[in-house]
């Protein structure tokens, strides 16, 4: 049995690839492989499988089940081999394997042998061993788990070690006289890692030996500029000494005659396809090979050029520093999705990614990469304004965040904020941009310290939040509202975009602009005439819920006279009474953590703000007790008290009451909602009802003939990426699972 982690996680035996199971099981195996033949504590594994403070109560049980299943997988060795052992060792577990079974361990062995040969003055042997070690890499370490949003310090350390080994291999190749063959790979590495002085020294030496003295000195100038401007440091004495040697054409820089020349390949092989990975590999071929720039994602090569038959060595990838803003998004799925088949979860993630792509491109950004649940966007500044890129990046982040709030709310779970949420980070500064030449639509590669800082910040962003750096906050503070301290410990959190929610989910939600304008007009009429009104929105679950939530955000973000909004979703299991309970809890400020006594006290305080009559307040407190305590079924007598409460609240300030899924309600609640629109009442009360066609089937005369009532019918066709996501979440057969 063989294990591979230098790329996507793979395990195979004589029968082929071994099925490893779900993401937790694969993550546990991967983490144990990174610490092969070492004891890994249970707390370490739990921390690797779940972010800080995000582990469920059953985390240890889930880990134990994953270990149990892995033991079953590992108990099937290849013929003639002993099976790897997954042992329980205090205080955790140990995966016992032979070094030759794990590509990471083989890589480390060959690197050690290659470095020993280089130190012993045997550059040809060193080059061969180090090239073999780098050939084991198939892409970024555990690339498949990175797509799932897994970030481990061990992975970053291994990626950096690869850069060190590449420099060792370049050193050996230069000693063998291969300065011409490594020139392109060295250029790519130095452009992507301008602060690695050893690679810069090697590139200067290779250019000098190729007769390009001016180019070698230009490399020194760029490195010095990057060090001075970025860190306030001068180049190292070794690099300064090399510059002086190039200036004086020191003979010591020439290749020593005793060095063994590079061995040409007897038969030229076709250039290999580009493999995902963070850095190029120096390979010993007659032609210059294709390479992959270091990046947080696999960099696709220019397919159009390869399809046209262009040789690998002729494909140049120019790069430059650009002032821009980068947006990193990671999407999280809550436990509501745990029971869905993997293909359904993938479908939801695809829909979320498409939604984010739509919002980024709508703001003039470019999606540089989209891997699994992680997406990277680039927003370059234009000539007209130095803050244009930052403003557009933050607007796009807010649009994605707010749209997922709408999508999550359609699930009607007890924790909708965690059911489907985005983690976002926006950083502004100098970024390395590499654009593929020639025709085609291949997105540019972006990298550098700014992207690294943004990725590091993303790891600490809670679900449903967007954090920005100080530079972004400073450039956008006239357009965006933030809170926080602007440091790593207290980052700036995006609250709202200045021009309101309607521009965030599309220009007033695209084709919903007309519907929202109608609903806004009814609200103004309700307030102006102080008369109850009823708006009914009929349509598919996803679309009508989206319109209700957009209207809620529109009302709450208004700058005119404040309007109180109460929302509730009807659940048939409680005869519809859960909606009034949700609204009452919102008004009184109670939550699941409140005891019956504290909940009653908060309700009494809220009622005191509505009426000075002690007797009325005491009667309402007693009658509404079953709602606020949420204990057992609620009697119909409560509806009368609930209606009186709404009347008092509307008399205090204009009130919007939003009922979603009212078609699920029982008859008493339906009668109450209709009566709340009684035109004889002198109250600024707007009832907004969301339902599907079953409401009219039960009540054919619903709101018919009333001057204070309006019905909006929505079609079933999905208009944009958010509509498509909602349709995906609520497709037939799934609503019962996630609702």
C-alpha positions in Angstrom: 0.0 0.0 0.0 1.4 3.4 -1.0 0.4 6.8 0.3 0.8 10.1 -1.6 0.4 13.5 0.0 2.5 15.6 -2.4 -0.6 16.6 -4.4 -4.1 15.4 -3.8 -4.3 12.7 -1.1 -4.2 9.2 -2.7 -3.8 5.7 -1.4 -3.4 2.7 -3.7 -2.6 -1.0 -3.6 -2.3 -3.7 -6.2 -6.0 -3.2 -7.1 -5.7 0.5 -7.8 -6.8 3.6 -5.9 -8.4 2.9 -2.5 -11.6 4.7 -1.5 -11.0 6.7 1.6 -14.4 8.0 2.5 -15.6 11.5 3.6 -13.6 14.6 4.2 -13.2 14.0 8.0 -11.8 10.6 7.4 -9.5 11.8 4.7 -8.3 14.7 6.8 -7.6 12.4 9.7 -5.5 10.1 7.5 -3.7 13.1 5.9 -2.7 14.6 9.3 -1.4 11.3 10.5 0.6 10.8 7.3 2.2 14.3 7.8 3.3 12.9 11.2 3.9 9.3 10.1 5.5 7.0 12.8 4.9 9.7 15.4 2.2 9.8 18.1 -0.4 12.5 17.4 -2.5 13.5 20.4 -6.3 13.5 20.2 -6.4 17.2 20.8 -4.1 17.8 17.9 -6.3 15.8 15.6 -9.4 17.6 16.8 -7.8 20.9 16.1 -6.8 19.8 12.7 -10.2 18.5 11.7 -12.2 21.5 13.1 -11.3 25.2 13.3 -10.9 26.7 16.8 -14.2 26.9 18.7 -16.0 25.3 15.8 -15.9 21.6 16.9 -19.3 20.0 17.5 -20.1 18.4 20.8 -19.7 15.0 19.2 -16.3 15.8 17.7 -14.4 13.0 19.7 -17.0 10.5 18.6 -16.8 11.5 15.0 -13.0 11.2 15.2 -13.2 7.7 16.8 -15.6 6.6 14.0 -13.2 8.0 11.4 -10.3 6.1 13.0 -12.3 2.9 13.1 -13.2 3.2 9.4 -9.6 4.0 8.5 -8.4 0.8 10.2 -10.7 -1.1 7.9 -9.3 0.6 4.9 -5.7 0.1 5.9 -6.2 -3.6 6.7 -6.0 -4.5 3.0 -2.3 -4.6 2.2 -0.8 -5.2 -1.2 0.5 -8.7 -1.9 3.7 -9.4 -0.1 3.6 -6.3 2.1 2.8 -5.9 5.7 -0.2 -3.7 6.3 0.2 -0.2 7.7 -0.9 0.0 11.3 -3.1 2.7 12.9 -2.3 2.2 16.5 -3.8 3.8 19.7 -0.9 5.3 21.6 -1.4 7.5 24.6 -2.4 10.4 24.3 -3.7 9.7 20.8 -2.9 7.7 17.7 0.1 6.7 15.6 0.2 5.6 11.9 3.1 3.1 11.5 4.3 2.8 7.9 7.5 1.9 6.2 9.3 5.1 4.7 9.1 3.8 1.2 5.3 3.7 1.4 4.9 7.4 1.8 5.9 9.9 -1.0 6.7 12.6 1.6 9.1 10.3 3.4 10.7 9.2 0.1 11.1 12.9 -0.8 12.8 13.6 2.5 15.2 10.7 2.0 16.2 11.7 -1.5 16.6 15.3 -0.5 18.9 14.3 2.4 21.0 12.1 0.0 21.1 14.8 -2.6 22.3 17.5 -0.2 24.9 15.1 1.1 26.2 14.5 -2.4 26.2 18.3 -3.0 28.2 18.9 0.2 30.7 16.2 -0.9 31.4 17.8 -4.2 29.4 15.4 -6.4 27.0 17.8 -8.2 25.9 15.3 -10.9 24.7 12.8 -8.3 23.2 15.6 -6.2 21.3 17.0 -9.3 19.9 13.5 -10.1 18.8 12.8 -6.6 17.2 16.2 -6.0 15.4 16.1 -9.4 14.0 12.7 -8.5 12.8 14.1 -5.2 11.0 17.0 -6.9 9.5 14.7 -9.5 7.4 13.1 -6.7 5.3 16.3 -6.5 2.0 16.1 -8.3 0.8 19.5 -7.1 0.2 21.5 -3.9 0.4 19.4 -0.7 -3.0 17.8 -0.1 -4.6 19.9 -2.8 -8.0 18.2 -2.5 -8.3 19.1 1.2 -7.2 22.7 0.5 -10.3 22.9 -1.7 -12.4 21.9 1.3 -10.9 24.9 3.2 -8.3 22.9 5.2 -5.3 25.0 6.3 -2.5 23.4 8.4 0.9 24.9 9.3 2.5 21.6 8.4 1.4 22.0 4.8 2.8 25.5 4.5 6.1 24.3 6.0 6.4 21.5 3.4 5.6 23.9 0.6 8.4 26.1 1.8 10.8 23.2 2.0 10.1 22.5 -1.6 11.4 25.9 -2.5 14.6 25.2 -0.5 15.1 21.9 -2.4 14.5 23.7 -5.7 17.3 26.1 -4.8 19.6 23.1 -3.9 18.8 21.5 -7.3 19.5 24.8 -9.1 22.8 24.9 -7.2 23.8 21.5 -8.4 22.7 22.2 -12.0 24.8 25.4 -12.1 27.8 23.4 -10.8 27.3 21.0 -13.6 27.3 23.7 -16.2 23.5 23.8 -16.7 23.0 27.5 -16.4 21.2 27.7 -19.8 18.7 24.9 -18.9 17.7 26.3 -15.5 17.4 29.9 -16.7 13.6 30.0 -17.3 12.7 28.1 -14.1 14.9 30.5 -12.1 13.2 33.5 -13.7 9.8 32.2 -12.8 10.8 31.5 -9.2 12.5 34.9 -8.6 9.5 36.8 -10.2 7.1 35.0 -7.8 9.4 35.0 -4.8 11.4 38.3 -5.1 12.6 38.2 -1.5 14.4 34.8 -1.8 17.9 36.1 -2.1 19.5 32.7 -2.8 17.4 32.2 -5.9 18.2 35.7 -7.0 21.9 35.0 -6.6 21.5 31.8 -8.7 19.6 33.7 -11.4 22.3 36.4 -11.5 25.0 33.8 -11.9 23.1 31.9 -14.6 22.5 35.1 -16.6 26.2 36.2 -16.2 27.4 32.8 -17.5 25.0 33.2 -20.4 26.7 36.4 -21.3 23.9 38.7 -20.0 25.8 40.9 -17.6 23.3 43.8 -17.8 20.4 41.5 -17.1 22.2 40.0 -14.1 22.7 43.5 -12.6 19.0 44.3 -13.3 18.0 41.4 -11.2 20.0 42.8 -8.3 18.3 46.2 -8.7 14.9 44.6 -8.6 15.7 42.6 -5.5 17.2 45.6 -3.7 14.1 47.7 -4.5 11.8 45.0 -3.2 13.8 44.6 0.0 14.2 48.3 0.7 10.6 49.3 -0.2 9.0 46.3 1.4 11.2 45.7 4.5 13.5 48.6 4.8 16.5 46.2 4.5 19.6 46.2 2.2 20.5 43.0 0.4 22.7 40.5 2.2 26.5 40.8 2.0 26.6 37.7 -0.2 24.3 39.3 -2.8 26.2 42.6 -2.7 29.4 40.8 -3.2 28.0 39.0 -6.2 26.9 42.3 -7.7 30.5 43.7 -7.3 31.9 40.5 -8.9 29.5 40.9 -11.9 30.5 44.6 -12.3 34.2 43.7 -12.3 33.7 40.5 -14.3 35.5 38.5 -11.6 36.9 35.3 -13.1 35.7 33.4 -10.1 32.2 33.6 -11.5 33.1 31.5 -14.5 32.4 27.8 -14.5 35.3 25.8 -13.2 36.7 23.5 -15.7 36.7 20.6 -13.3 32.9 20.7 -12.9 31.1 17.9 -14.7 29.0 19.2 -17.6 25.3 18.6 -17.8 24.3 15.3 -19.3 22.0 15.8 -22.3 19.0 13.6 -22.7 19.5 11.2 -25.6 15.9 11.3 -26.8 13.8 14.4 -26.5 10.5 13.8 -24.8 7.4 15.8 -25.3 6.9 18.5 -22.7 4.8 17.2 -19.8 1.4 18.8 -19.0 1.3 21.4 -16.4 0.8 19.9 -13.0 -0.8 21.9 -10.2 1.8 23.0 -7.7 3.1 26.1 -6.1 6.6 26.3 -7.8 8.4 25.1 -10.9 10.5 21.9 -10.8 14.0 21.9 -12.3 14.1 18.9 -14.7 17.0 17.6 -16.7 15.8 17.6 -20.3 17.1 18.7 -23.7 14.4 21.4 -23.8 13.3 23.9 -21.3 10.2 22.4 -19.6 6.9 24.0 -18.8 6.6 25.3 -15.3 4.0 26.3 -12.7 4.3 29.6 -10.8 4.0 29.5 -7.0 0.5 30.3 -6.1 -2.3 29.5 -3.6 -3.9 27.4 -6.2 -3.1 25.3 -9.3 -2.2 27.7 -12.1 -3.6 26.6 -15.5 -1.3 27.0 -18.4 -2.4 28.9 -21.5 -4.3 26.1 -23.2 -4.7 28.0 -26.4 -1.0 28.2 -26.9 -0.5 24.5 -26.1 -3.3 23.6 -28.4 -1.6 25.5 -31.2 1.5 23.5 -30.7 3.7 26.1 -29.1 6.8 24.6 -27.4 6.9 24.9 -23.6 10.1 27.0 -23.7 8.4 29.6 -25.9 5.5 30.3 -23.4 6.6 33.4 -21.4 4.6 34.5 -18.4 5.2 38.2 -17.8 4.5 39.5 -14.3 4.2 42.9 -12.7 3.4 44.6 -9.5 0.0 46.2 -9.5 -1.9 48.3 -7.0 -5.1 46.3 -6.4 -7.5 44.8 -3.9 -7.9 41.1 -3.5 -11.0 39.4 -2.2 -10.8 35.9 -0.7 -14.1 34.0 0.1 -14.6 30.7 1.8 -18.0 29.2 2.0 -19.2 27.1 4.9 -22.1 24.6 5.0 -23.8 24.0 8.3 -25.0 20.7 9.8 -28.2 21.0 7.8 -26.3 19.7 4.8 -24.8 16.7 6.6 -27.5 14.3 5.6 -27.4 15.2 1.9 -25.7 13.0 -0.7 -22.2 14.3 -1.8 -23.5 15.2 -5.3 -26.1 17.4 -3.8 -23.6 19.2 -1.6 -21.4 19.7 -4.7 -24.3 21.1 -6.5 -24.9 23.7 -3.7 -21.2 24.6 -3.7 -21.3 25.1 -7.4 -24.3 27.3 -7.2 -22.6 29.4 -4.4 -19.5 29.7 -6.4 -21.4 30.9 -9.4 -23.2 33.4 -7.3 -19.9 34.8 -6.0 -18.5 34.9 -9.5 -21.5 36.8 -10.7 -21.2 39.4 -8.0 -17.4 39.8 -8.5 -17.7 40.3 -12.2 -20.7 42.6 -11.8 -18.3 44.9 -9.8 -15.7 44.8 -12.5 -13.5 42.2 -10.8 -11.8 39.1 -12.1 -12.1 35.6 -10.6 -8.5 34.5 -10.5 -9.2 31.1 -9.0 -12.1 29.0 -7.6 -11.3 25.8 -5.9 -13.9 24.0 -4.0 -15.2 26.3 -1.3 -12.5 28.9 -1.7 -12.6 31.7 -4.3 -10.0 34.5 -5.1 -11.0 37.7 -6.8 -8.9 40.6 -8.2 -10.0 44.3 -8.4 -7.4 46.6 -10.0 -7.5 50.3 -9.5 -8.4 52.5 -12.5 -6.9 55.8 -13.7 -9.9 57.7 -12.5 -9.8 56.9 -8.8 -7.2 55.4 -6.5 -9.8 53.8 -4.3 -12.0 52.3 -7.1 -10.6 48.8 -6.7 -11.1 48.7 -3.0 -14.6 50.0 -3.1 -15.6 47.5 -5.8 -14.0 44.6 -3.8 -15.9 45.5 -0.6 -19.1 45.9 -2.5 -18.7 42.5 -4.1 -17.9 40.9 -0.7 -21.0 42.6 0.9 -23.2 41.4 -2.0 -22.1 37.7 -1.6 -22.5 37.9 2.2 -26.0 39.4 2.0 -27.1 37.0 -0.7 -26.1 34.0 1.4 -28.0 35.5 4.3 -31.1 35.3 2.1 -30.2 31.8 1.0 -29.6 30.6 4.6 -32.9 32.1 5.7 -34.8 29.9 3.2 -33.7 26.9 5.2 -35.7 28.1 8.3 -33.3 26.4 10.7 -32.7 27.4 14.3 -29.3 28.7 13.2 -29.8 30.0 9.7 -26.8 32.2 10.0 -24.6 29.2 10.1 -26.5 27.0 7.6 -24.9 28.6 4.6 -22.4 31.5 5.1 -19.4 33.2 3.6 -16.1 34.0 5.3 -14.6 37.0 3.5 -11.4 39.1 3.6 -10.4 42.1 1.5 -6.8 43.4 1.4 -5.4 46.3 -0.7 -1.8 46.9 -1.8 0.8 45.7 -4.2 0.1 42.4 -5.8 2.0 40.3 -8.3 -0.1 39.8 -11.4 1.0 37.3 -14.1 -1.0 37.4 -17.3 -0.8 34.5 -19.8 0.1 35.8 -23.3 -1.9 35.1 -26.4 -5.6 34.7 -27.0 -7.9 32.9 -24.7 -9.8 33.4 -21.5 -7.3 32.0 -19.0 -7.5 34.2 -15.8 -4.3 35.8 -14.6 -2.4 34.3 -11.7 -2.0 36.6 -8.7 0.2 36.2 -5.7 2.7 37.9 -3.4 2.7 38.9 0.2 -0.7 40.7 0.0 -2.4 37.5 -1.0 -0.6 35.6 1.7 -1.7 38.1 4.3 -5.3 38.0 3.1 -5.3 34.2 3.2 -3.9 34.3 6.8 -6.6 36.8 7.8 -9.4 34.7 6.3 -8.6 31.8 8.7 -9.9 33.9 11.6 -13.0 35.4 10.0 -16.2 34.1 11.6 -19.1 32.8 9.5 -21.1 35.6 7.8 -18.5 38.3 8.3 -16.2 40.2 6.0 -12.9 41.7 7.4 -10.7 44.2 5.7 -7.2 45.5 6.2 -6.4 49.1 7.4 -5.5 50.2 3.8 -8.9 49.0 2.5 -10.8 50.6 5.4 -9.0 53.9 4.8 -9.7 54.0 1.1 -13.4 53.1 1.5 -14.5 54.7 4.7 -16.5 57.4 2.8 -18.6 54.6 1.2 -18.6 51.8 3.7 -19.5 51.4 7.4 -17.1 49.4 9.6 -16.6 48.5 13.2 -13.5 47.2 14.9 -9.9 48.2 15.8 -8.1 47.8 12.5 -5.5 45.3 14.0 -4.9 41.6 13.7 -6.5 41.1 17.1 -9.4 43.5 16.3 -9.9 43.6 12.5 -12.2 46.0 10.7 -15.5 44.2 10.1 -17.7 45.3 7.2 -21.2 46.3 8.3 -22.9 48.0 5.4 -22.4 49.6 2.0 -23.4 53.2 2.0 -25.9 53.0 -0.9 -28.0 50.3 0.8 -28.9 46.7 0.4 -30.7 47.0 -2.9 -27.6 47.5 -4.9 -25.9 44.6 -3.2 -28.1 41.8 -4.5 -28.5 43.5 -7.9 -29.9 46.8 -9.0 -32.9 46.6 -6.6 -32.7 42.8 -7.1 -32.8 43.0 -10.9 -36.3 42.1 -12.2 -37.6 42.5 -8.6 -37.2 46.3 -8.8 -40.8 46.7 -9.8 -42.1 44.5 -7.0 -40.0 46.2 -4.4 -41.1 49.7 -5.6 -44.7 48.6 -5.3 -44.2 47.3 -1.7 -42.3 50.5 -0.8 -45.3 52.5 -2.1 -47.7 50.5 0.0 -45.6 51.1 3.1 -45.6 54.8 2.4 -49.4 54.7 2.0 -49.7 52.7 5.2 -47.7 55.3 7.2 -49.3 58.3 5.5 -52.9 57.2 6.0 -52.2 55.3 9.3 -54.3 52.5 7.9 -53.5 48.7 7.9 -52.6 47.2 4.5 -51.9 43.6 3.3 -49.4 42.6 0.7 -49.4 38.9 -0.4 -46.4 37.5 -2.3 -47.2 34.3 -4.1 -44.4 32.2 -5.7 -41.9 29.3 -5.3 -40.3 29.0 -1.9 -36.9 30.4 -2.8 -38.0 33.4 -4.9 -40.8 34.6 -2.6 -38.6 34.3 0.5 -35.8 36.2 -1.3 -38.2 39.1 -2.1 -39.5 39.2 1.5 -36.0 39.4 2.9 -34.9 42.0 0.4 -37.9 44.1 1.3 -37.0 43.7 5.0 -33.5 44.9 4.4 -34.8 47.8 2.3 -37.1 48.9 5.1 -34.5 48.5 7.9 -31.8 50.4 5.9 -34.1 53.4 5.3 -33.1 56.8 6.6 -36.6 58.3 7.1 -38.8 57.8 10.1 -37.9 54.5 11.7 -40.1 51.5 11.0 -40.1 48.4 13.2 -40.0 45.1 11.3 -41.1 41.7 12.8 -40.6 38.5 10.9 -41.7 34.9 11.4 -41.8 31.7 9.4 -44.7 29.4 9.8 -44.0 25.8 10.7 -46.9 23.3 10.4 -45.8 21.2 13.4 -47.0 23.9 15.8 -50.1 25.0 13.8 -48.4 28.1 12.7 -48.0 29.6 16.2 -44.2 29.5 15.9 -44.3 32.7 13.8 -45.9 34.9 16.5 -43.5 33.4 19.0 -40.5 34.4 16.8 -41.9 37.9 16.4 -42.6 38.3 20.1 -39.1 37.1 21.0 -37.6 39.5 18.6 -39.6 42.4 20.0 -38.9 41.6 23.6 -35.2 40.7 23.0 -35.4 37.2 24.4 -33.5 34.1 23.3 -33.0 30.4 24.1 -30.6 31.3 26.9 -33.3 33.1 28.9 -35.0 31.4 31.8 -38.8 31.7 32.0 -38.4 34.3 34.7 -35.9 36.4 32.7 -38.0 36.1 29.5 -41.1 37.3 31.4 -39.1 40.2 32.8 -38.0 41.3 29.3 -41.5 41.0 27.9 -42.9 43.0 30.8 -40.3 45.7 30.1 -41.2 45.7 26.4 -44.9 46.0 27.2 -44.2 48.9 29.6 -42.8 50.8 26.6 -46.2 50.4 24.8 -48.7 51.2 27.5 -48.9 52.9 30.9 -52.0 51.0 31.9 -50.8 48.4 34.5 -53.9 46.3 34.2 -53.6 46.0 30.4 -49.9 45.2 30.7 -50.5 42.5 33.3 -53.3 40.9 31.2 -51.1 40.9 28.1 -48.2 39.5 30.0 -50.3 36.6 31.3 -51.9 35.9 27.9 -48.7 36.0 25.9 -46.8 33.8 28.4 -47.3 30.6 26.4 -45.7 32.3 23.4 -42.7 33.8 25.2 -42.0 30.6 27.1 -42.6 28.4 24.0 -43.8 25.5 26.2 -46.3 23.1 24.7 -49.1 23.9 22.2 -50.4 27.4 22.2 -54.2 27.9 22.7 -56.2 29.9 20.2 -57.1 32.3 23.0 -53.6 33.7 22.7 -54.3 35.1 19.2 -56.6 37.8 20.7 -53.8 38.9 23.0 -51.3 38.8 20.1 -53.6 41.0 18.0 -53.8 43.5 20.9 -50.0 43.5 21.2 -49.6 44.3 17.5 -52.1 47.1 17.8 -50.1 48.7 20.7 -46.8 48.2 18.9 -48.1 49.8 15.6 -49.6 52.7 17.6 -46.1 53.3 19.1 -44.3 53.4 15.7 -45.0 52.2 12.2 -44.9 48.4 12.1 -44.2 45.9 9.3 -45.1 42.3 10.0 -43.7 39.7 7.6 -45.2 36.2 7.5 -43.4 33.6 5.4 -44.9 30.3 4.4 -48.4 31.3 5.6 -49.9 28.6 3.4 -48.7 26.2 6.2 -50.7 28.0 8.9 -53.9 26.7 10.5 -57.3 28.4 10.0 -57.3 30.6 13.2 -54.0 32.2 12.2 -55.1 32.8 8.6 -58.2 34.5 10.0 -56.1 36.6 12.3 -53.8 37.8 9.5 -56.8 38.8 7.4 -58.4 40.7 10.3 -55.1 42.6 10.9 -55.8 44.4 7.6 -59.2 45.8 8.8 -59.4 49.2 7.2 -61.4 50.5 10.2 -58.4 50.4 12.4 -56.3 53.6 12.7 -52.9 52.0 12.7 -49.8 52.2 10.5 -49.5 48.4 10.2 -48.3 46.6 7.1 -48.7 42.8 6.9 -46.6 41.2 4.2 -47.4 37.5 3.5 -45.3 35.0 1.6 -47.0 31.8 0.4 -47.3 29.4 -2.5 -50.4 28.6 -4.5 -51.8 26.4 -1.7 -52.9 29.5 0.1 -55.4 30.4 -2.7 -56.5 26.8 -2.9 -57.5 27.0 0.8 -58.7 30.5 0.7 -59.9 31.4 -2.9 -61.1 34.8 -1.7 -58.0 35.7 0.1 -57.7 39.5 0.3 -60.2 39.8 -2.7 -61.9 43.1 -3.2 -60.0 45.0 -0.4 -58.7 48.4 -1.3 -55.9 48.0 1.3 -54.7 44.6 -0.2 -52.4 43.8 -3.0 -51.1 40.4 -4.4 -47.8 39.9 -6.2 -47.3 36.7 -8.2 -43.8 35.6 -9.0 -42.9 33.3 -11.8 -41.0 30.0 -11.4 -38.0 30.9 -13.7 -34.7 31.5 -12.0 -33.4 35.0 -12.9 -29.8 35.0 -11.6 -27.3 33.0 -9.6 -29.0 33.7 -6.3 -32.3 32.4 -7.7 -30.5 29.4 -9.0 -29.0 28.8 -5.6 -32.4 29.0 -3.9 -33.9 26.6 -6.4 -31.0 24.3 -5.7 -31.6 24.5 -2.0 -35.3 23.9 -2.2 -35.5 21.4 -5.1 -38.1 18.7 -4.7 -37.3 16.2 -2.0 -34.7 18.3 -0.3 -36.7 20.9 1.5 -37.8 18.3 4.0 -34.2 17.6 4.8 -32.9 21.1 5.3 -36.0 23.0 6.3 
